[in-house]
Amino acid sequence: MTDGFFPFLGYALLLAMFVEGVVLALFPGPMQAMMAEFAKMAPARLRVMGLASAFVAVIILAGLARFG
């Protein structure tokens, strides 16, 4: 395994996504509340949030591909 920041970041994100999935499976109420809040937001704001999230994901994946 290569030492460095990006592999650690990738594994940390993987662990966080796993924990989030387990928590949401056990406690679906907060997810429903979050979806209700998203429904109130303007579509343009949701697009910006989605694009920002996708941009961050691409940066992380590029870092993992380069340094991982």
C-alpha positions in Angstrom: 0.0 0.0 0.0 1.2 3.5 -0.9 1.7 5.8 2.0 0.2 9.3 1.7 -2.7 11.5 2.2 -4.9 10.5 -0.7 -5.2 6.8 0.0 -6.1 7.7 3.6 -8.7 10.1 2.4 -10.2 7.5 0.1 -10.5 4.9 2.9 -11.8 7.5 5.3 -14.5 8.5 2.8 -15.4 4.9 2.2 -15.7 4.3 5.9 -17.8 7.4 6.3 -20.2 6.3 3.5 -20.5 2.9 5.1 -21.3 4.3 8.5 -23.8 6.8 7.0 -25.5 3.9 5.2 -25.9 1.9 8.3 -27.1 4.8 10.4 -29.6 5.8 7.7 -30.9 2.2 7.5 -31.4 2.1 11.3 -32.8 5.6 11.6 -34.6 6.8 8.5 -36.3 9.8 10.1 -33.4 12.3 9.7 -33.1 11.4 6.0 -36.9 12.0 5.5 -36.5 15.4 7.2 -33.5 16.3 5.0 -35.4 15.3 1.8 -38.3 17.6 3.0 -35.9 20.5 3.3 -34.4 19.8 -0.1 -37.9 19.9 -1.6 -38.3 23.4 -0.3 -35.1 24.6 -2.0 -35.0 26.3 -5.4 -33.9 24.0 -8.2 -31.0 26.3 -9.1 -29.6 26.0 -5.6 -29.8 22.2 -5.8 -28.0 22.2 -9.1 -25.2 24.3 -7.6 -24.9 22.0 -4.6 -24.9 19.0 -6.9 -22.2 20.5 -9.1 -20.1 21.4 -6.1 -20.4 17.9 -4.7 -19.5 16.4 -8.1 -16.4 18.7 -8.4 -15.1 17.7 -5.0 -15.7 14.0 -5.8 -13.7 14.3 -9.1 -10.8 16.1 -7.3 -10.7 13.3 -4.7 -10.9 10.5 -7.4 -8.2 12.2 -9.4 -6.0 12.4 -6.3 -6.6 8.7 -5.6 -5.8 7.8 -9.1 -2.6 9.8 -9.2 -1.3 9.1 -5.7 -3.2 6.0 -4.5 
